């Protein structure tokens, strides 16, 4: 595990060392997620957060099942039901 000592700057700014940014594929302007876990601060790219969420959902949903398709079907059905009720 790599570690680095950094200093908290004005306005709470934290500089991520260049070799860490490179290893994570981070570029200026990338969106990050900051998570407080007990007395630790975790920082990761939004794309990693999405991958992590997909991994969690993947443990509970069969590989052949498309949650997006199911949601679209449900929304279309709800819209059709509303138009009949109107």
N, C-alpha and C positions, 0 to 999 in steps of 0.2 A: 504494500500500500504506500502510495506516495503521500508525503506530507510537506507542507510549507508553512512558514510563519509569515503572516501578513499583518498589516496595521489598518485599523478602521480609520477611514478618512473623514473629512468634513462632510456633514450631512448624512453620516452613516454609510458612506461609500466604501465598498470593499473591492479591491482589485484582484481578479483571479489571475494567477501567474500564467504567463504565455505558454509554458509547456503543458499546463493543465488544460488550457483552452484548446490547444492543438490536439491533445490526446482525446478530448471530448468532441472535437469537431465544431467548437463554438466560434462564431464570428460576431463581430460588432453588429448590434441590432437584433441578435437572436433573442427570442422570448424565453425567459427562464421561470421555473417554479421554485419558490422558497418555502420550505416546510420546517416548522419548529417541532422537534421531537424530544420531549423532555428538556434537557439542557444542551441539546445539539441542534445545529442549523444545517439543513440539507438543501443543496442547490442543484437543480438538474434542468436540462432542456425540456421544453414542452413536448417535443417529439418523443423523448424518453418517457415522460409521464403518460403519454398516449399509449406507447408500447406496453408499459407496465399495466395499465388498465386493461388493455386487450388480453394480456397474459392471464390476469385474474379472471376475466369473464370467460376466457377460453377453458378454464378449469371446470366450468359449470354448464357450458353450452356445447352441444355436439358440433363437430367440425363442419358437417354438411348443412347446418342450420344457419340461416341468414336473419339476424335480428333486424337489420335495416329493412329487408323485404317484408318482414312481419309487421314492422311499424308502419310502413307505407300502406300495406293492405288494411291495417286497422284504421288509419287516418282516412283512407278512401271510403271505407265502410261507414265511418262516423259522418263524413260529409254527405254521403248518399242518404243516410238515415235522417240527417237534419233537413235535407231538401224535401224529403217525403213528409216530414212533420210540419213544414212551413206552409 
